[in-house]
């Protein structure tokens, strides 16, 4: 198989070639490794490799699996992958023990036929909308090497957009699937809370609002992965939400007459640039052409999500840092934690049990307000971001000197995503357009909790009406 043939296929297409015997899993892996070798020096998306283990897995792949032999990259956080460290892109974990067992989610990936040759870059502890950890250095956007691929799943998005792999692991506790997908011209679907269990020792992460899934080129790949990985976990403290057995087959059944609420400003009042505003308007018109009904949507009062999620992610970071300190018999030195992680741990030390309960109460209030506001709607349409991908270094330089300034600028860039982690709703970034410069321009669509199948059918309908798969970064065609 040639590089061009490999890059032209999505994961579903590659697996079909393996099943038919036209290509082997080992051949796919050879091409993927060659593409990583060729492309990654410009991008810095892949931060760990284990070619030998991947070759062994590729030789024994189950051809009946839905993604038989497809190369796949795991984000360097949230899950353990046998044969790799989990560093969280943090210097304090640079020499963490190599995992000897897979997390539950990774076992499901392997059962689906995926072959994992490496792990991808992420900001330290996945806490940023850019991907510039001190441990590994910045990942660059294939569409413009001076700009960020987004975060926190920036390495995953850059690798898929450049063509190293057709899809990759991503996680989302505030937009970390949807933001990089928007920056890199990919489909980014955040499933409903409770559909996918990662197997983390802490249970559902960030107070239960984190979701692990993928960034992909196609809707069918994302749907196929959801079907392959949606499963309950022993001891899971939140209800499991099943997806239909015919999830992938149902993509051909376009939804009819959905009621769509359209919103442009964010809950905090941020407004997008003109190109993004026009993209939302174009999508509204397209939805109406497809037979859906649209109306204006107005945010309820007091639904800014940041203050209620902060206590959970700060406390979990502090707990992981403390566990590492206990394991090696010493605390982290000043330079082993980045400035945002120092700030997060400091915030966690100040929190009381009452603060945590109050944060959960605010989460519950936001969920109820949004659910009530959407009573007469099936879907929301809104921007994914307010502007094009940020220049590399912009946010990293801010956090060095001004945490409040970093937070303000971050949420001015991506103010539309975290609220739907808090509510647990399925949400997706769709790369329907391009900025005048040629950079990807995405809109976001959000459904009701548990309506993942409806959202994926809508995504497929839009993918057919306004296809994006042929758009490739000019320098990585």
C-alpha positions in Angstrom: 0.0 0.0 0.0 1.3 3.4 -0.9 1.2 6.5 1.3 -1.4 8.1 -1.0 -3.6 5.0 -0.9 -3.4 4.9 2.9 -4.1 8.6 3.5 -7.1 8.5 1.1 -9.0 6.0 3.4 -10.7 6.5 6.7 -10.4 3.8 9.4 -13.5 2.0 8.3 -12.2 1.8 4.7 -8.8 0.5 5.9 -10.4 -2.2 8.0 -12.5 -3.3 5.0 -9.3 -3.7 3.0 -7.8 -5.9 5.8 -10.9 -8.0 5.9 -10.9 -8.5 2.2 -7.3 -9.6 2.2 -6.2 -6.7 -0.1 -3.8 -5.6 2.6 -2.6 -6.9 6.0 -2.5 -5.2 9.4 1.3 -5.4 9.2 1.3 -3.6 5.9 -0.9 -0.8 7.3 1.4 -0.4 10.3 4.4 -0.2 8.1 2.8 2.7 6.2 1.7 4.4 9.4 5.1 4.2 10.9 6.7 5.6 7.8 4.2 8.5 7.8 4.9 9.3 11.4 8.7 9.2 10.6 8.1 11.5 7.7 5.6 14.0 9.1 6.1 14.2 12.8 9.4 16.1 12.8 7.4 19.1 11.5 4.5 18.7 14.0 5.6 17.1 17.2 2.4 15.2 17.6 3.7 11.8 18.7 5.6 11.7 21.9 6.2 8.0 22.5 6.6 5.0 20.3 6.6 1.2 20.7 7.0 -0.2 17.2 7.9 -3.7 18.3 4.8 -4.2 20.4 2.7 -2.7 17.6 4.2 -5.0 15.0 3.4 -8.0 17.2 -0.2 -6.9 17.6 -0.5 -6.2 13.8 0.5 -9.8 13.0 -2.3 -11.3 15.1 -5.1 -9.0 14.3 -8.7 -10.4 14.2 -9.9 -9.7 10.7 -13.5 -9.8 11.9 -13.0 -6.8 14.2 -14.6 -3.6 13.1 -11.3 -1.8 12.9 -9.1 -4.7 12.0 -5.5 -3.7 11.7 -6.1 0.1 11.8 -3.2 2.1 13.3 -4.4 4.2 16.2 -2.6 6.6 18.6 -3.5 7.0 22.3 -3.4 10.4 24.1 -0.7 10.5 26.8 -3.3 10.9 29.6 -6.3 9.2 31.3 -5.6 5.6 30.2 -2.7 3.2 30.7 -1.4 1.4 27.6 0.8 -1.6 28.2 4.3 -0.9 27.1 4.0 2.8 27.6 4.4 5.4 30.4 1.5 7.7 31.1 3.3 11.0 31.7 0.3 13.5 31.6 2.9 15.6 29.6 4.3 16.5 33.0 8.0 16.5 33.9 7.3 15.0 37.4 6.0 11.9 35.5 8.6 11.7 32.8 10.1 8.6 34.5 6.8 7.1 35.6 6.7 3.3 35.5 5.9 1.7 32.1 2.4 0.2 32.3 2.2 -3.6 32.3 -1.6 -3.7 31.8 -4.1 -1.9 29.6 -6.9 0.2 31.0 -10.4 -1.0 30.4 -10.9 1.4 27.4 -7.6 0.3 25.8 -8.7 -3.3 26.0 -11.8 -2.3 24.1 -9.7 -0.6 21.4 -7.6 -3.7 21.0 -10.7 -5.9 20.8 -12.0 -3.6 18.0 -8.8 -4.5 16.1 -6.9 -1.3 16.6 -3.1 -1.4 16.6 -1.4 1.2 18.9 2.2 2.2 17.9 2.4 5.4 19.9 1.0 8.1 22.2 0.2 11.7 21.4 1.1 15.1 22.9 -1.2 17.0 25.2 -0.8 20.1 27.4 0.2 19.2 30.9 -2.6 17.3 32.6 -4.8 18.3 29.6 -5.5 21.7 31.1 -5.2 24.0 28.1 -6.9 24.8 24.8 -3.4 24.7 23.2 -0.9 21.9 23.1 2.5 23.2 24.4 3.7 21.2 27.4 7.2 22.0 28.8 8.0 18.2 28.8 7.6 17.6 25.1 7.3 21.1 23.5 4.6 22.4 21.3 2.6 20.5 18.7 2.0 22.5 15.5 -1.1 22.7 13.3 -0.7 21.0 9.9 -2.8 23.8 8.4 -0.4 26.5 9.6 2.7 25.5 11.4 2.7 28.9 13.3 -0.6 28.1 14.9 -1.9 25.7 17.6 -3.8 22.5 16.7 -5.9 23.2 19.8 -6.0 21.4 23.0 -6.0 19.4 24.9 -6.1 16.6 22.3 -3.8 18.6 20.0 -1.3 15.8 19.3 -4.2 13.5 18.3 -5.8 16.1 16.0 -2.5 17.1 14.3 -1.7 13.4 13.7 -5.0 12.7 12.1 -5.1 15.9 10.1 -1.6 15.3 8.7 -2.5 11.7 7.7 -0.4 9.7 10.2 -3.4 7.7 11.3 -7.1 8.0 10.3 -8.4 8.6 13.8 -6.9 8.9 17.3 -7.8 8.9 21.0 -9.0 12.2 22.4 -10.6 13.2 25.7 -12.9 16.0 26.6 -13.6 17.6 29.9 -14.0 21.2 28.6 -13.8 21.0 24.9 -10.6 18.9 24.4 -12.2 16.8 21.5 -14.1 19.6 19.9 -11.6 22.4 20.1 -8.7 20.5 18.3 -11.1 19.0 15.8 -12.2 22.6 15.0 -8.7 23.8 14.7 -7.6 20.9 12.4 -10.6 20.4 10.2 -11.8 17.1 11.7 -15.0 15.6 13.1 -15.0 15.8 16.9 -17.8 14.1 18.7 -18.2 14.2 22.5 -20.6 11.5 23.5 -23.1 11.8 26.3 -21.7 11.4 29.8 -21.8 7.8 31.0 -21.5 6.1 27.6 -17.8 5.4 27.6 -15.9 4.4 30.8 -12.1 5.0 30.6 -11.2 2.7 33.5 -9.3 5.4 35.4 -8.5 4.5 39.0 -10.3 7.7 40.0 -13.4 6.7 38.2 -15.2 9.2 36.1 -12.8 12.1 35.8 -13.3 15.8 36.5 -16.4 15.2 38.7 -17.8 12.9 36.0 -17.8 15.5 33.1 -14.8 14.0 31.2 -15.4 11.8 28.2 -12.9 9.7 26.2 -13.5 9.1 22.5 -11.7 10.1 19.2 -11.1 12.7 16.6 -11.7 11.4 13.1 -11.9 12.3 9.5 -15.3 10.8 9.0 -18.6 10.5 10.9 -18.8 6.8 10.4 -15.4 6.2 12.1 -16.6 8.1 15.1 -19.9 6.2 15.2 -18.0 2.9 14.7 -15.7 3.6 17.6 -18.6 4.6 19.9 -20.3 1.3 19.0 -17.1 -0.6 19.8 -16.3 1.1 23.1 -19.6 2.0 24.7 -19.7 -0.4 27.6 -20.3 -0.3 31.4 -17.4 -0.7 33.8 -17.5 -2.6 37.0 -18.1 -0.2 39.9 -19.0 2.6 37.6 -20.7 5.2 39.9 -22.8 6.9 37.2 -25.6 5.3 35.1 -24.4 3.7 31.9 -26.1 4.8 28.7 -26.3 2.2 26.0 -26.1 3.1 22.3 -28.3 1.3 19.7 -27.0 -2.0 18.3 -27.5 -0.7 14.8 -25.7 2.6 15.5 -23.5 2.5 12.4 -26.1 1.1 10.1 -28.6 3.8 11.2 -26.3 6.6 9.9 -28.0 6.2 6.5 -31.4 7.2 8.1 -31.3 11.0 7.9 -33.3 12.6 10.8 -36.4 14.5 9.8 -37.9 17.8 11.1 -35.5 18.4 14.0 -36.2 21.5 16.1 -32.9 23.5 16.1 -32.1 26.4 18.5 -29.5 28.8 17.1 -27.2 30.8 19.3 -24.2 32.9 18.5 -23.0 34.5 21.8 -21.6 32.4 24.6 -23.1 32.0 28.1 -20.6 34.7 29.3 -21.4 37.0 26.3 -18.4 36.3 24.1 -19.1 36.9 20.4 -17.4 35.2 17.4 -15.6 36.9 14.6 -17.5 37.7 11.4 -16.5 34.6 9.5 -17.8 32.3 12.3 -21.0 34.3 12.6 -21.6 33.8 8.9 -20.8 30.0 9.2 -23.5 29.6 11.8 -25.9 31.5 9.5 -25.0 29.3 6.6 -25.5 26.1 8.7 -28.9 27.4 9.8 -29.9 27.9 6.2 -28.6 24.4 5.3 -30.5 22.8 8.1 -33.7 24.5 6.9 -33.0 23.2 3.3 -32.7 19.7 4.8 -36.2 20.0 6.4 -35.3 21.0 9.9 -36.9 23.9 11.8 -34.8 26.7 13.4 -35.4 29.3 15.9 -33.4 31.6 18.2 -32.1 30.2 21.5 -31.4 32.4 24.5 -29.1 31.2 27.3 -30.7 31.0 30.8 -29.1 33.3 33.4 -26.0 32.2 35.4 -24.8 29.2 33.4 -21.1 30.0 33.2 -19.5 26.5 33.9 -15.9 27.4 34.8 -16.3 28.0 38.5 -18.1 24.7 39.1 -15.6 22.5 37.2 -12.4 24.0 38.5 -12.6 22.4 42.0 -12.8 18.9 40.4 -10.0 19.1 37.9 -7.7 21.0 40.3 -8.3 18.4 43.1 -7.8 15.5 40.8 -4.5 16.9 39.5 -3.4 17.5 43.1 -4.3 13.9 44.0 -2.3 12.4 41.1 0.7 14.6 41.9 0.5 13.6 45.6 0.3 9.9 44.6 3.4 10.2 42.5 5.2 12.0 45.4 4.3 9.2 47.8 5.5 6.6 45.3 8.9 8.1 44.8 9.3 9.4 48.3 9.7 13.1 47.5 7.5 16.0 46.4 7.8 17.6 43.0 10.5 20.2 42.6 9.6 23.7 41.4 10.6 23.0 37.7 8.9 19.6 37.6 5.4 21.2 37.4 4.4 23.9 35.0 2.9 27.2 36.1 -0.7 26.1 35.4 -0.3 22.9 37.4 1.3 24.8 40.3 -1.7 27.1 40.3 -4.1 24.2 40.1 -2.5 22.4 43.0 -2.5 25.6 45.0 -6.2 26.1 44.3 -6.9 22.5 45.3 -5.2 22.9 48.7 -7.5 25.8 49.5 -10.7 23.9 48.8 -12.9 22.6 51.5 -15.4 19.7 51.4 -18.1 22.4 51.5 -16.6 24.0 48.3 -16.8 20.6 46.5 -20.5 20.1 47.4 -21.3 23.7 46.4 -19.6 23.1 43.0 -21.7 20.0 42.4 -24.8 22.0 43.3 -23.9 24.6 40.7 -23.3 21.8 38.1 -26.8 20.4 38.9 -28.4 23.9 38.6 -26.7 24.4 35.2 -27.9 21.0 34.0 -31.5 21.7 35.0 -31.5 25.2 33.5 -30.2 24.1 30.1 -32.5 21.1 30.0 -35.5 23.3 30.7 -34.4 25.9 28.1 -34.2 23.1 25.5 -37.6 21.6 26.3 -39.0 22.5 22.9 -35.8 21.8 21.0 -33.9 18.8 19.7 -30.6 20.4 18.9 -28.6 23.5 19.4 -26.4 25.1 16.7 -23.6 27.4 17.8 -20.0 28.2 17.1 -17.2 25.8 18.0 -14.7 28.7 18.5 -14.8 32.5 18.3 -11.8 32.8 16.0 -9.1 30.9 14.0 -6.5 28.7 15.8 -4.3 30.8 18.1 -0.7 31.6 17.3 1.7 29.1 19.0 3.0 30.5 22.3 0.2 33.0 23.0 -1.4 31.2 25.9 1.8 29.7 27.2 3.4 33.1 27.5 0.3 34.4 29.4 0.2 31.7 32.0 3.8 32.4 32.9 2.9 35.8 34.2 -0.9 36.1 34.6 -3.2 33.2 35.5 -6.3 35.4 35.3 -5.2 36.8 32.0 -4.6 33.2 30.7 -8.1 32.2 31.8 -9.8 35.2 30.2 -8.0 34.7 26.9 -8.6 31.0 26.8 -12.3 31.3 27.3 -12.5 34.1 24.8 -11.1 31.7 22.3 -13.3 28.7 23.3 -16.3 29.8 25.4 -18.9 27.4 23.9 -17.7 23.9 24.9 -17.3 23.4 28.6 -20.9 24.0 29.4 -21.9 20.8 27.6 -19.4 18.8 29.6 -21.2 20.0 32.7 -24.6 19.1 31.3 -23.4 15.8 29.9 -25.0 16.4 26.5 -23.6 15.0 23.3 -21.8 17.7 21.3 -19.9 17.7 18.1 -17.6 20.0 16.1 -18.2 19.9 12.4 -15.6 21.3 9.9 -18.1 22.5 7.4 -16.3 25.6 6.3 -13.0 27.5 5.9 -11.8 30.9 6.9 -10.7 33.2 4.1 -7.1 32.2 4.9 -8.0 28.6 4.2 -7.9 27.5 7.9 -10.7 25.1 9.0 -13.9 26.7 10.4 -16.2 24.6 12.4 -19.7 24.9 13.9 -20.9 23.0 17.0 -24.1 21.1 17.4 -25.5 19.8 20.7 -28.3 17.3 21.5 -30.1 16.0 24.5 -28.4 13.5 26.9 -28.7 10.0 25.5 -29.5 11.1 22.0 -26.0 10.3 20.6 -27.5 8.2 17.7 -29.7 11.1 16.6 -26.7 13.5 16.6 -24.5 11.1 14.6 -27.3 10.7 12.0 -27.5 14.5 11.8 -23.7 14.7 11.4 -23.8 12.2 8.6 -26.6 14.1 6.9 -24.5 17.3 7.1 -21.3 15.5 6.0 -23.2 14.4 2.8 -24.6 17.8 2.2 -21.4 19.7 2.8 -18.5 17.2 2.6 -15.1 18.0 4.0 -13.1 14.8 3.6 -11.2 16.0 0.5 -9.9 19.1 2.3 -6.3 18.5 3.3 -3.7 20.9 4.8 -1.7 22.2 1.8 1.6 21.2 3.2 0.3 17.7 4.2 -2.0 16.8 1.2 
